[in-house]
Amino acid sequence: MKEQLTTSRRGFLKLTGIAGGGLMLGFNLSGCDSLPENPDFVNLEINAFILINGDGTVTLRAKNPDIGQGVKTSLPMILAEELDIPWKKVKVEQAELDGRLGSQFAGGSTGVKTNYENLRKAGAAVKDVLIRAAADQWEVQPSDCKTADGFVMHASKRLHYGHLAEAAAQLELNEDPPLKDPSQFDIIGKSQPDVDLKEIVTGQALYGIDQEIEGMVYATILKPQVFGSKAVSIDASEAKKVTGVIDVFEINQSDNPANGLGGIAIVAENQWAAFKAKGLVKAEWTSPKGFIASNEQLKRALDQGASSKSTTLKDEGNVSNIFRNTDELIEAKYHVPFISHSQMEPMNFIADVQKDKVILIGPTQTPGSAAASASNITGVPREQIQMKFTRIGGGFGRRLLNDYANEAVIISQKIQKPVKLVWTRESDFLSDYYRPAGAYHFKAALSDKGIEAMEVNICTTSRYLYRQSTPAHGTEAFPDQQPAGMVPNFKVTYSPLKSNIPVGALRTPGVNATTYAYQSFMDELAEKAGIDPIEFQLNLIGTEDRDMPYDDHGGPTYNTVRLRNVIELVRDKSGWGEGSYQGFAAQMVFGSYVACIVDVSLVDGKIKIDKVNIAVDCGRVINPVGANAQVQGGITDAISAALYESLELQNGAPIGQNFDRYEKLRMTESPEVDVHFINSEEAPQGLGEPSYPILFPALINAVYQATGQRVRELPLKKHNLV
């Protein structure tokens, strides 16, 4: 077993800096015929992904929204690899919503996984027609031609792609073109900086919030303090006195709250006037029936739900019989809070609803859904809706929903002007779709063979229930999650809790909570058995090469050898058991295998995270420097949530409605993170999310080693440990 890349944070920054020159290929073209003059054209479209310029350079369209996961770089790298064009000759542009490109979506760590083979074929198909165009011109067989460095060659003849593009555009594309042998890859597997890196660090990159269109006005939204409330009365008299204010009116909550929670729209000639007027609107709101008033009330309701065991999701063996006859039953209750997406870029969107068309511009993870919703709201046919999606300043699942885009469409339609909607940070917190809160009750019986029986009873504020879909346990409980299939008697039950608090997907939906609970409890069982935590899980996994059933995202199976390999790699790289306080966890997440070890120390009774080692098998790595950034970003995000983050309620309203009260990790608290990739030729899998959930239990298990305290309820701040 070999590691593909081991990079520290400092090494990652160095790599990013030196990679900026692009990949240089040293193909020797001496002795070839001189080239004709370059054709005079730009961006001649050969297929929906690839446009060729007369000078031989190429423009590649990045099909999916980039929320920081790097797909604007990695997906074009796949195209360029099969096209056989050096990266230095490539320009990347963000595609608009275009049905020819297939699904355009950012979520579930699926960007590379679901597009890898199709993009390889798209690049290879264009290379194929370029070869055929050259062969026709030279009157030779295509099989006698070859490509390199953006040229087609035969004997002493050569033409760059610009010379061949017009002829190639007339040829029919091969739906099943020959693909490169991966051993010949020159771009895939080599680090390239983000194509927008310079623009990002110099403030030139255009995010949604930077966009403008001619004639637009500005809007913001006043949200109720208690989730699910509706306005009873609105007094906008003082707000309308603000210079530049155009209108103030109510937007109703959608029948499906996932499509919009409503509020009071303030429209003005400039953004400052809209924000100022928002503070002057006086409104009285109803309180929804059965609303959750406090965190204590929420915890009681979740525990009651978990105890009810309303739906059995898995029941293998005879758990109850084992429990009746065991000498000792190990029990634990874990809890996770609501947490906010708290993305850096506030919600914003531009909509221009015209009589026979709609123009949409903004940051969304689901541009197709945004366009479909606009069509439903306005009645304008879908084909008459233009959707331009921008680089996104943080998504984390929040921008899978288009409630804010729907609001912009509603406002534009009402005032009959193009409008730019920007929420304040307070509106962000008052209208977020939070990570569901949950309770996880465990029971287990041990024997000399390991875990003899285990039962997990789960209750969460189901996001599927909230958005009126089924099943309620979807993305909340995972019947096949490890150690299912490894324990002879195993049972999982689930009970949903209906809540007025909006919930949605957040980085590894559901898995971010269950992995914390399951892997923390596994550490408890290892201690009870008197076995090293890593050895305990390796014994459970076994040495056989098994494909375990996993009927959920990342399935339909996961492989025990790949899981074992990441565990052994992180153990070897971390100095496991060499004196510091360390915690361990491992899991298959979204098709990738991750194992994590966290080192902590105690400073004046508070936890300090010293180092994180993580081993990852995500299949073939497309862009190592980008992959490393994704893993480190997930770890950092999870540390923030584990230490500080929780939606605290007072009389049903969030206490923290900005970052002065809703704490986040500071740069000075961020530890060293070493990432170790398994060298794999397996198909690429998810990477934007798998490192996020595994950090929680690894950290909590390290905290136990340092303090002797089992943290069964997050965040650590609640326990006065930070």
C-alpha positions as MATLAB code, in Angstrom:
seq = 'MKEQLTTSRRGFLKLTGIAGGGLMLGFNLSGCDSLPENPDFVNLEINAFILINGDGTVTLRAKNPDIGQGVKTSLPMILAEELDIPWKKVKVEQAELDGRLGSQFAGGSTGVKTNYENLRKAGAAVKDVLIRAAADQWEVQPSDCKTADGFVMHASKRLHYGHLAEAAAQLELNEDPPLKDPSQFDIIGKSQPDVDLKEIVTGQALYGIDQEIEGMVYATILKPQVFGSKAVSIDASEAKKVTGVIDVFEINQSDNPANGLGGIAIVAENQWAAFKAKGLVKAEWTSPKGFIASNEQLKRALDQGASSKSTTLKDEGNVSNIFRNTDELIEAKYHVPFISHSQMEPMNFIADVQKDKVILIGPTQTPGSAAASASNITGVPREQIQMKFTRIGGGFGRRLLNDYANEAVIISQKIQKPVKLVWTRESDFLSDYYRPAGAYHFKAALSDKGIEAMEVNICTTSRYLYRQSTPAHGTEAFPDQQPAGMVPNFKVTYSPLKSNIPVGALRTPGVNATTYAYQSFMDELAEKAGIDPIEFQLNLIGTEDRDMPYDDHGGPTYNTVRLRNVIELVRDKSGWGEGSYQGFAAQMVFGSYVACIVDVSLVDGKIKIDKVNIAVDCGRVINPVGANAQVQGGITDAISAALYESLELQNGAPIGQNFDRYEKLRMTESPEVDVHFINSEEAPQGLGEPSYPILFPALINAVYQATGQRVRELPLKKHNLV';
ca = [
       0.000    0.000    0.000;
       1.364    3.416   -0.972;
       0.303    6.871    0.039;
      -0.299    9.232   -2.850;
       0.090   12.558   -1.092;
       0.999   13.582    2.415;
       0.805   17.323    2.829;
       0.933   19.546    5.878;
      -0.861   22.893    5.961;
       2.449   24.678    5.295;
       3.297   22.301    2.469;
      -0.151   22.811    0.982;
       0.384   26.573    0.851;
       3.785   26.137   -0.740;
       2.345   23.782   -3.318;
      -0.409   26.223   -4.163;
       2.151   28.947   -4.728;
       4.516   27.033   -6.970;
       1.828   25.391   -9.061;
       0.755   28.629  -10.690;
       2.726   28.228  -13.905;
       0.592   25.375  -15.179;
       1.760   21.989  -16.393;
       4.595   22.038  -18.935;
       4.862   19.115  -21.347;
       8.253   18.494  -22.950;
       7.222   17.000  -26.257;
       9.913   17.548  -28.897;
       8.458   18.930  -32.141;
      11.747   19.587  -33.901;
      11.890   18.424  -37.497;
       8.156   18.877  -38.126;
       6.733   20.885  -41.014;
       6.207   24.607  -40.449;
       2.700   25.633  -39.420;
       0.238   27.598  -41.559;
      -1.097   30.902  -40.266;
      -3.597   30.744  -37.429;
      -7.270   30.903  -38.456;
      -9.076   34.061  -37.394;
     -11.803   32.828  -35.052;
     -12.410   32.466  -31.320;
     -14.475   30.018  -29.282;
     -15.657   27.750  -32.064;
     -17.886   25.243  -30.271;
     -17.037   21.616  -30.997;
     -19.314   20.236  -28.288;
     -21.120   21.790  -25.342;
     -18.005   21.600  -23.164;
     -15.184   22.543  -25.533;
     -14.536   25.623  -27.653;
     -11.391   26.001  -29.748;
      -9.672   29.234  -30.722;
      -7.816   29.868  -33.954;
      -4.495   30.158  -32.135;
      -4.814   26.599  -30.831;
      -5.824   27.492  -27.297;
      -8.996   25.989  -25.848;
     -11.849   27.259  -23.715;
     -13.408   24.653  -21.445;
     -16.776   25.133  -19.791;
     -17.034   24.254  -16.108;
     -20.513   22.776  -15.848;
     -21.236   22.780  -12.103;
     -21.489   25.529   -9.484;
     -18.264   26.047   -7.548;
     -18.929   26.460   -3.833;
     -15.253   26.250   -2.944;
     -14.927   22.524   -3.676;
     -12.788   23.279   -6.737;
     -14.905   21.771   -9.513;
     -14.331   24.805  -11.719;
     -10.761   23.484  -11.872;
     -11.041   19.707  -11.466;
     -13.820   19.051  -13.995;
     -12.048   20.946  -16.824;
      -8.857   19.052  -15.906;
     -10.649   15.836  -16.853;
     -11.686   17.323  -20.199;
      -8.179   18.627  -20.884;
      -6.610   15.265  -20.060;
      -8.566   13.379  -22.683;
      -8.385   16.248  -25.171;
      -4.590   16.087  -24.920;
      -4.213   19.835  -24.502;
      -1.630   21.197  -22.041;
      -3.158   23.033  -19.093;
      -1.248   26.210  -19.968;
      -3.269   26.427  -23.204;
      -6.601   26.175  -21.402;
      -9.005   28.910  -20.393;
     -11.907   27.954  -18.141;
     -15.257   29.701  -18.147;
     -18.249   29.072  -15.942;
     -21.120   27.605  -17.920;
     -24.649   28.903  -17.572;
     -27.548   26.523  -17.059;
     -27.523   24.416  -20.226;
     -29.408   21.159  -20.685;
     -26.727   19.833  -23.041;
     -24.290   19.669  -20.128;
     -26.368   17.258  -18.073;
     -27.179   17.770  -14.412;
     -25.606   20.968  -13.056;
     -25.594   20.545   -9.327;
     -23.280   20.973   -6.331;
     -24.049   18.714   -3.392;
     -23.455   15.330   -1.857;
     -19.770   15.338   -2.903;
     -20.901   14.121   -6.322;
     -19.265   16.637   -8.690;
     -16.266   14.560   -9.789;
     -17.805   11.181   -8.980;
     -20.801   11.539  -11.297;
     -19.032   13.441  -14.090;
     -15.682   11.658  -14.361;
     -16.509    9.151  -17.095;
     -18.813   11.473  -19.061;
     -16.232   14.264  -19.144;
     -13.505   11.864  -20.177;
     -15.711   10.827  -23.100;
     -16.539   14.457  -23.943;
     -12.841   15.356  -24.159;
     -11.922   12.200  -26.030;
     -14.759   12.699  -28.538;
     -13.415   16.126  -29.520;
      -9.879   14.783  -29.801;
     -11.260   12.037  -32.026;
     -12.893   14.449  -34.509;
      -9.749   16.594  -34.575;
      -7.721   13.510  -35.491;
     -10.244   12.556  -38.168;
     -10.196   16.090  -39.571;
      -6.393   15.997  -39.831;
      -6.425   12.515  -41.343;
      -8.907   13.662  -44.006;
      -6.715   16.631  -44.858;
      -3.562   14.492  -45.077;
      -5.358   11.556  -46.719;
      -4.107    9.084  -44.114;
      -5.745    6.744  -41.631;
      -6.812    8.298  -38.286;
      -5.161    5.374  -36.511;
      -1.817    6.500  -37.938;
      -2.125    9.937  -36.299;
      -1.339   10.873  -32.726;
      -1.846   13.866  -30.462;
       0.263   15.718  -27.939;
       0.551   19.256  -26.620;
      -2.577   20.374  -28.512;
      -1.337   19.137  -31.890;
      -2.345   16.329  -34.240;
       0.689   14.753  -35.911;
       1.503   12.276  -38.648;
       5.111   11.615  -39.628;
       6.610   15.107  -40.156;
       3.236   16.845  -40.411;
       1.553   18.647  -37.525;
      -1.401   20.978  -37.049;
      -2.578   22.512  -33.812;
      -6.207   22.218  -32.862;
      -7.038   25.708  -34.096;
      -6.094   24.711  -37.641;
      -8.480   21.755  -37.493;
     -11.424   23.089  -35.500;
     -13.600   24.272  -38.396;
     -13.298   20.965  -40.217;
     -13.752   19.000  -36.995;
     -16.939   20.917  -36.170;
     -18.522   19.460  -39.332;
     -17.894   15.855  -38.284;
     -20.201   13.694  -36.189;
     -18.982   13.118  -32.646;
     -18.248    9.560  -31.596;
     -20.461    8.619  -28.635;
     -17.977    6.002  -27.439;
     -14.499    7.341  -28.262;
     -11.309    5.567  -27.179;
     -10.064    6.766  -23.787;
      -6.534    7.184  -22.510;
      -4.948    4.491  -20.425;
      -4.728    6.088  -16.941;
      -1.009    5.293  -16.876;
      -0.647    7.954  -19.588;
      -2.357   10.739  -17.604;
      -0.417   13.998  -17.682;
      -2.922   16.343  -16.014;
      -5.095   14.162  -13.781;
      -3.218   13.508  -10.565;
      -1.002   16.607  -10.898;
      -1.660   19.647   -8.719;
      -3.135   22.736  -10.336;
      -4.121   25.913   -8.491;
      -7.732   27.003   -8.590;
      -8.392   28.699  -11.927;
      -9.798   31.705  -10.053;
      -7.067   31.824   -7.405;
      -5.551   35.145   -8.481;
      -8.957   36.767   -8.831;
     -10.020   35.481   -5.410;
      -6.974   36.690   -3.475;
      -6.940   40.071   -5.233;
     -10.651   40.679   -4.738;
     -11.497   40.465   -8.446;
     -13.578   37.286   -8.409;
     -17.266   37.961   -8.898;
     -19.488   36.221   -6.395;
     -23.244   36.496   -6.442;
     -23.199   39.454   -4.104;
     -20.937   41.365   -6.548;
     -23.312   41.094   -9.514;
     -25.219   44.004  -11.022;
     -27.510   44.462  -14.013;
     -28.787   47.608  -15.645;
     -31.836   49.237  -14.075;
     -31.942   47.083  -10.989;
     -33.273   48.130   -7.594;
     -32.360   46.637   -4.230;
     -34.272   44.645   -1.651;
     -33.876   42.984    1.710;
     -36.172   40.926    3.939;
     -37.351   41.328    7.520;
     -37.793   37.902    9.118;
     -39.806   37.024   12.255;
     -37.925   36.280   15.473;
     -39.736   32.964   16.065;
     -39.480   30.428   13.262;
     -42.748   29.835   11.433;
     -44.427   33.044   12.602;
     -46.659   35.068   10.285;
     -47.215   38.813   10.264;
     -50.475   39.966   11.864;
     -49.881   43.657   11.261;
     -47.264   45.736    9.463;
     -46.492   49.396   10.111;
     -44.125   50.636    7.387;
     -44.857   54.344    7.764;
     -41.434   55.264    9.180;
     -39.619   52.935    6.796;
     -41.238   54.575    3.780;
     -39.886   57.956    4.895;
     -36.320   56.794    4.193;
     -35.071   58.438    1.009;
     -35.017   55.950   -1.842;
     -37.517   53.443   -0.440;
     -39.844   52.199   -3.183;
     -42.162   49.739   -1.449;
     -42.697   47.554    1.609;
     -44.893   44.457    1.428;
     -45.344   40.964    2.862;
     -44.191   37.753    1.182;
     -46.186   34.761    2.370;
     -44.604   31.524    3.509;
     -44.707   28.844    0.820;
     -47.069   25.900    1.233;
     -43.893   23.834    1.430;
     -41.670   25.750    3.881;
     -38.552   24.445    2.139;
     -39.439   26.769   -0.761;
     -39.580   29.916    1.360;
     -40.391   31.049    4.893;
     -41.798   34.435    3.950;
     -41.197   37.790    5.589;
     -41.518   41.475    4.832;
     -39.771   42.765    1.697;
     -38.242   46.248    1.653;
     -37.397   47.576   -1.826;
     -35.278   50.669   -2.395;
     -33.126   52.473   -4.921;
     -29.958   51.472   -3.079;
     -28.934   48.772   -0.622;
     -28.266   51.096    2.302;
     -31.747   52.586    2.109;
     -33.261   49.099    2.120;
     -31.221   48.049    5.156;
     -32.005   51.261    7.028;
     -35.726   50.994    6.316;
     -35.753   47.352    7.453;
     -34.862   48.510   10.948;
     -37.836   50.903   10.975;
     -40.551   48.425    9.979;
     -42.805   47.569   12.917;
     -44.569   44.217   12.743;
     -46.547   41.970   15.035;
     -46.209   38.253   14.481;
     -48.199   35.176   15.415;
     -46.440   32.355   17.239;
     -46.782   28.947   15.568;
     -48.545   26.200   17.505;
     -46.249   23.905   19.448;
     -43.115   25.902   18.779;
     -39.886   24.941   20.525;
     -39.150   27.622   23.106;
     -35.839   26.441   24.586;
     -32.981   23.977   24.172;
     -34.068   22.182   27.344;
     -37.552   21.600   25.909;
     -35.978   20.363   22.676;
     -33.705   17.873   24.463;
     -36.607   16.421   26.458;
     -38.688   15.985   23.311;
     -35.818   14.284   21.466;
     -35.166   11.873   24.330;
     -38.852   11.004   24.515;
     -38.870   10.398   20.775;
     -35.801    8.148   20.872;
     -37.381    6.123   23.680;
     -40.569    5.631   21.660;
     -38.802    3.538   18.969;
     -41.632    4.235   16.525;
     -40.115    2.688   13.382;
     -37.716   -0.249   13.215;
     -35.226    0.212   10.379;
     -33.082   -2.885   10.987;
     -33.473   -5.887   13.295;
     -30.923   -8.660   12.824;
     -30.491  -11.577   15.211;
     -32.217  -11.355   18.592;
     -31.083   -8.230   20.385;
     -33.659   -8.342   23.182;
     -32.766  -11.947   24.068;
     -29.063  -11.123   24.300;
     -29.822   -8.082   26.462;
     -31.999  -10.155   28.835;
     -29.202  -12.640   29.391;
     -26.185  -10.342   29.568;
     -24.386   -9.651   32.810;
     -23.770   -6.016   31.935;
     -25.529   -3.655   29.533;
     -23.498   -0.670   28.324;
     -25.714    2.356   27.688;
     -25.108    5.939   26.511;
     -27.161    8.834   25.190;
     -25.675   11.271   22.667;
     -27.156   14.583   21.516;
     -26.420   17.012   18.687;
     -27.789   20.564   18.446;
     -29.202   22.590   15.588;
     -26.257   24.275   13.867;
     -26.217   27.025   11.271;
     -24.612   26.886    7.847;
     -23.289   30.401    8.593;
     -21.722   30.649    5.151;
     -19.522   33.688    4.553;
     -21.568   35.141    1.694;
     -25.068   36.151    2.851;
     -28.020   34.974    0.814;
     -28.457   37.085   -2.318;
     -29.961   36.824   -5.782;
     -30.848   38.897   -8.844;
     -34.128   38.374  -10.687;
     -35.517   40.221  -13.670;
     -39.049   39.079  -14.436;
     -40.191   40.335  -17.823;
     -43.353   39.638  -19.788;
     -41.996   36.745  -21.798;
     -38.700   35.842  -20.117;
     -36.908   35.754  -16.770;
     -33.227   36.441  -16.086;
     -31.741   34.897  -12.952;
     -28.235   35.570  -11.601;
     -26.882   34.321   -8.322;
     -25.148   31.785   -6.113;
     -27.083   28.522   -5.987;
     -26.081   24.884   -5.650;
     -29.136   23.841   -7.683;
     -29.531   26.204  -10.654;
     -31.955   23.884  -12.414;
     -34.288   23.936   -9.432;
     -34.017   27.730   -9.214;
     -35.091   28.044  -12.840;
     -37.944   25.560  -12.389;
     -39.214   27.443   -9.326;
     -39.087   30.737  -11.222;
     -41.176   29.188  -13.967;
     -43.745   27.958  -11.423;
     -43.962   31.371   -9.754;
     -44.189   33.472  -12.912;
     -45.807   31.135  -15.408;
     -43.002   31.864  -17.875;
     -42.013   28.679  -19.744;
     -38.830   27.045  -18.493;
     -37.083   27.472  -21.851;
     -37.540   31.251  -21.543;
     -35.642   31.439  -18.256;
     -31.939   32.290  -18.371;
     -29.974   31.140  -15.327;
     -26.434   32.402  -14.710;
     -24.900   30.936  -11.581;
     -21.868   32.497   -9.953;
     -18.986   31.431   -7.755;
     -20.411   30.849   -4.292;
     -18.987   32.188   -1.040;
     -19.948   29.087    0.919;
     -22.785   26.648    0.474;
     -22.439   23.662    2.833;
     -25.903   22.524    1.730;
     -27.695   25.797    2.502;
     -27.884   26.818   -1.138;
     -29.414   23.508   -2.165;
     -32.653   25.319   -1.338;
     -33.673   28.333   -3.396;
     -35.997   30.150   -0.991;
     -33.998   33.365   -1.350;
     -34.055   33.085   -5.169;
     -37.827   32.588   -5.037;
     -38.149   35.751   -2.957;
     -36.180   37.736   -5.538;
     -38.470   36.430   -8.293;
     -41.604   37.337   -6.313;
     -40.310   40.854   -5.620;
     -39.271   41.474   -9.238;
     -42.610   40.245  -10.519;
     -44.510   42.530   -8.134;
     -42.535   45.734   -8.771;
     -41.893   44.954  -12.454;
     -38.208   45.817  -12.213;
     -34.978   43.827  -11.999;
     -34.105   43.446   -8.326;
     -31.065   42.460   -6.328;
     -32.060   40.847   -3.033;
     -29.493   40.774   -0.216;
     -30.241   39.440    3.244;
     -28.605   40.854    6.335;
     -26.718   38.401    8.538;
     -29.588   38.531   11.040;
     -32.024   37.407    8.343;
     -29.587   34.625    7.508;
     -29.826   33.244   11.039;
     -33.590   33.807   11.281;
     -34.268   31.984    8.028;
     -31.542   29.334    7.912;
     -32.447   25.688    7.394;
     -30.436   24.317   10.289;
     -28.693   20.966   10.696;
     -31.340   18.840   12.450;
     -30.998   18.322   16.193;
     -31.022   14.735   17.397;
     -30.797   12.205   20.207;
     -29.022    8.844   19.841;
     -29.599    6.213   22.527;
     -27.226    3.248   22.535;
     -27.252   -0.106   24.276;
     -24.714   -2.875   23.789;
     -23.596   -6.201   25.233;
     -20.014   -7.422   24.949;
     -18.574  -10.913   24.915;
     -15.085  -12.313   24.475;
     -15.820  -12.252   20.725;
     -16.467   -8.481   20.662;
     -19.858   -6.772   20.387;
     -22.501   -9.453   20.898;
     -25.523   -7.171   20.481;
     -26.197   -3.490   19.872;
     -29.296   -1.312   19.646;
     -29.514    2.288   18.456;
     -32.655    4.376   18.995;
     -32.645    7.677   17.109;
     -34.880   10.736   17.130;
     -34.219   13.872   15.066;
     -36.080   16.880   13.738;
     -36.323   15.230   10.345;
     -35.599   17.423    7.335;
     -37.599   15.088    5.102;
     -40.604   15.488    7.402;
     -40.088   19.262    7.431;
     -40.028   19.518    3.653;
     -43.030   17.181    3.353;
     -41.199   14.223    1.814;
     -40.620   10.615    2.744;
     -39.156    8.578    4.316;
     -38.848   10.569    7.529;
     -35.569    8.838    8.397;
     -33.970    9.826    5.050;
     -30.573   11.425    5.729;
     -31.233   11.036    9.481;
     -30.599    7.368   10.301;
     -28.610    4.837    8.311;
     -29.498    1.203    9.033;
     -26.365   -0.122    7.287;
     -23.927    2.238    8.997;
     -20.902    0.557   10.543;
     -20.914   -1.592   12.680;
     -24.078   -2.989   11.053;
     -23.287   -6.352    9.480;
     -20.322   -6.784   11.822;
     -22.430   -7.389   14.942;
     -24.570  -10.580   14.919;
     -27.453   -8.980   16.805;
     -28.132   -5.439   15.675;
     -31.175   -3.166   15.795;
     -31.872    0.417   14.689;
     -35.081    2.371   15.318;
     -36.076    5.869   14.302;
     -38.654    8.416   15.474;
     -39.066   11.847   13.826;
     -39.806   14.976   15.856;
     -41.942   17.596   14.177;
     -40.558   21.068   14.796;
     -41.194   24.643   13.733;
     -37.446   25.191   13.352;
     -36.407   25.010    9.660;
     -34.017   22.165    8.916;
     -32.061   21.200    5.846;
     -28.925   19.534    4.533;
     -25.574   20.463    6.061;
     -22.230   18.955    5.000;
     -22.779   15.150    5.029;
     -26.459   15.392    6.008;
     -27.270   13.104    8.916;
     -23.916   11.346    8.715;
     -22.282   14.280   10.509;
     -24.429   13.439   13.552;
     -24.577    9.639   13.412;
     -20.815    9.297   12.897;
     -20.155   11.419   15.994;
     -22.521    9.272   18.063;
     -21.643    5.831   16.671;
     -17.873    6.271   16.668;
     -17.838    7.868   20.115;
     -19.832    4.937   21.492;
     -17.427    2.516   19.808;
     -14.644    4.147   21.815;
     -16.652    3.543   24.982;
     -17.078   -0.114   24.088;
     -13.364   -0.504   23.354;
     -12.514    0.876   26.780;
     -15.062   -1.391   28.426;
     -13.524   -4.367   26.616;
     -10.036   -3.292   27.661;
      -8.827   -3.162   24.064;
      -6.989   -0.406   22.190;
      -9.645    1.558   20.201;
      -7.961    0.953   16.845;
      -7.459   -2.747   17.495;
     -11.057   -3.003   18.676;
     -12.381   -1.688   15.364;
      -9.868   -3.643   13.270;
     -10.989   -6.829   15.038;
     -14.585   -5.928   14.241;
     -13.804   -5.247   10.563;
     -11.758   -8.438   10.235;
      -9.112   -9.325    7.689;
     -11.365  -10.706    4.957;
     -12.001   -8.703    1.798;
     -15.747   -8.095    2.149;
     -18.196   -5.796    0.400;
     -20.648   -4.754    3.081;
     -24.176   -3.717    2.042;
     -24.853   -0.003    2.353;
     -28.211    1.082    0.979;
     -27.607    4.824    1.041;
     -25.451    7.586   -0.396;
     -22.009    6.143   -1.125;
     -23.393    2.604   -1.524;
     -24.584    0.094   -2.530;
     -21.603   -1.450   -0.725;
     -18.424   -0.491    1.066;
     -15.223   -2.509    1.226;
     -13.629   -3.668    4.471;
     -10.076   -3.802    3.072;
     -10.236   -0.161    1.955;
     -11.554    0.820    5.390;
      -8.824   -1.177    7.095;
      -6.156    0.407    4.887;
      -6.994    3.988    5.920;
      -7.060    2.947    9.581;
      -3.619    1.375    9.344;
      -2.231    4.326    7.398;
      -3.394    6.964    9.878;
      -2.178    4.840   12.790;
       1.277    4.635   11.218;
       1.447    8.336   10.356;
       0.154    9.736   13.633;
       2.482    8.225   16.207;
      -0.501    6.527   17.812;
       0.057    5.701   21.478;
       3.258    7.708   21.814;
       2.338    9.770   24.830;
      -0.141   12.511   23.907;
      -3.890   12.507   24.364;
      -5.247   10.987   21.172;
      -8.653   10.028   19.820;
      -9.525    7.846   16.837;
     -12.472    7.303   14.487;
     -12.991    5.710   11.048;
     -15.910    5.444    8.640;
     -16.952    5.112    5.010;
     -18.526    8.449    4.079;
     -20.168    9.152    0.697;
     -18.124    6.441   -0.999;
     -14.785    7.554    0.464;
     -12.947    5.961    3.375;
     -11.617    8.176    6.152;
      -9.740    7.503    9.379;
      -8.781   10.298   11.732;
      -6.579   10.713   14.801;
      -6.684   13.933   16.818;
      -4.002   15.004   19.311;
      -5.063   17.356   22.110;
      -3.547   18.865   25.220;
      -4.915   20.599   28.304;
      -4.002   24.235   28.887;
      -5.409   25.695   32.115;
      -8.160   23.118   32.051;
      -9.178   23.911   28.465;
      -8.808   21.707   25.414;
      -6.213   22.703   22.822;
      -6.191   20.795   19.534;
      -2.559   20.260   18.617;
      -2.716   18.175   15.461;
      -5.049   16.251   13.195;
      -3.947   13.323   11.031;
      -6.409   11.994    8.505;
      -6.076    9.185    5.975;
      -8.355    9.212    2.937;
      -9.185    6.765    0.171;
     -11.383    8.648   -2.284;
     -10.356    6.638   -5.332;
      -8.338    8.399   -7.997;
      -7.406   11.954   -6.986;
      -7.897   14.451   -9.828;
      -6.207   17.529   -8.368;
      -4.108   16.744   -5.268;
      -3.740   20.321   -4.053;
      -7.476   20.861   -4.379;
      -8.215   17.522   -2.721;
      -5.972   18.438    0.167;
      -7.771   21.760    0.550;
     -11.138   20.008    0.679;
     -10.058   17.638    3.420;
      -8.464   20.397    5.481;
     -11.501   22.612    4.993;
     -13.841   19.885    6.215;
     -11.689   19.307    9.291;
     -11.584   23.027   10.125;
     -15.325   23.417    9.644;
     -15.992   20.444   11.930;
     -13.655   21.747   14.633;
     -15.637   24.984   14.674;
     -18.923   23.107   15.096;
     -17.514   20.713   17.706;
     -16.068   23.474   19.877;
     -18.646   26.229   19.634;
     -21.687   25.901   17.426;
     -25.264   25.504   18.621;
     -28.534   27.303   17.961;
     -29.474   28.586   21.405;
     -33.147   29.476   21.846;
     -34.853   31.904   24.223;
     -38.644   32.058   24.047;
     -38.382   30.419   20.637;
     -36.005   33.002   19.155;
     -32.303   32.478   18.360;
     -30.033   34.189   20.875;
     -27.206   34.405   18.355;
     -28.206   36.242   15.174;
     -24.720   37.341   14.168;
     -21.161   36.225   14.765;
     -20.851   38.185   18.007;
     -23.146   35.621   19.667;
     -22.868   32.622   17.336;
     -19.211   31.694   17.784;
     -16.971   30.273   15.068;
     -13.417   28.947   15.079;
     -10.682   31.598   14.925;
      -7.640   31.262   12.698;
      -5.355   31.172   15.744;
      -7.191   28.060   16.981;
      -6.769   26.087   13.778;
      -4.354   23.179   14.294;
      -1.874   21.531   11.978;
      -3.670   19.098    9.685;
      -1.740   16.368    7.865;
      -3.621   14.634    5.052;
      -2.566   11.212    3.767;
      -4.156    9.914    0.564;
      -4.190    6.248   -0.404;
      -2.763    5.732   -3.885;
      -5.798    4.317   -5.665;
      -6.893    3.546   -9.200;
     -10.516    3.119   -8.140;
     -13.099    5.505   -9.599;
     -13.144    8.945   -7.934;
     -15.567    9.314   -5.024;
     -16.844   12.127   -2.838;
     -14.297   14.420   -1.211;
     -15.924   17.751   -0.282;
     -17.609   16.284    2.780;
     -16.105   13.012    4.127;
     -13.533   14.665    6.398;
     -16.236   16.691    8.180;
     -18.097   14.018   10.191;
     -15.068   11.937   11.169;
     -13.466   14.806   13.092;
     -16.225   14.951   15.721;
     -15.745   11.520   17.315;
     -11.961   11.550   16.911;
     -11.838   14.843   18.808;
     -14.347   13.784   21.466;
     -12.463   10.541   22.062;
      -9.234   12.534   22.496;
     -11.002   14.836   24.962;
     -11.916   11.788   27.019;
      -8.280   10.706   27.137;
      -7.280   14.176   28.335;
     -10.064   14.800   30.855;
     -11.751   11.501   31.674;
     -15.029   13.132   30.631;
     -17.262   11.593   27.960;
     -18.729   14.455   25.942;
     -22.068   13.059   24.845;
     -23.588   16.409   23.936;
     -22.047   18.957   21.590;
     -20.534   21.560   21.532;
     -17.564   21.445   23.916;
     -18.333   25.025   24.968;
     -21.376   23.672   26.805;
     -19.026   21.698   29.069;
     -16.661   24.614   29.805;
     -13.842   22.840   27.978;
     -12.996   25.705   25.592;
];
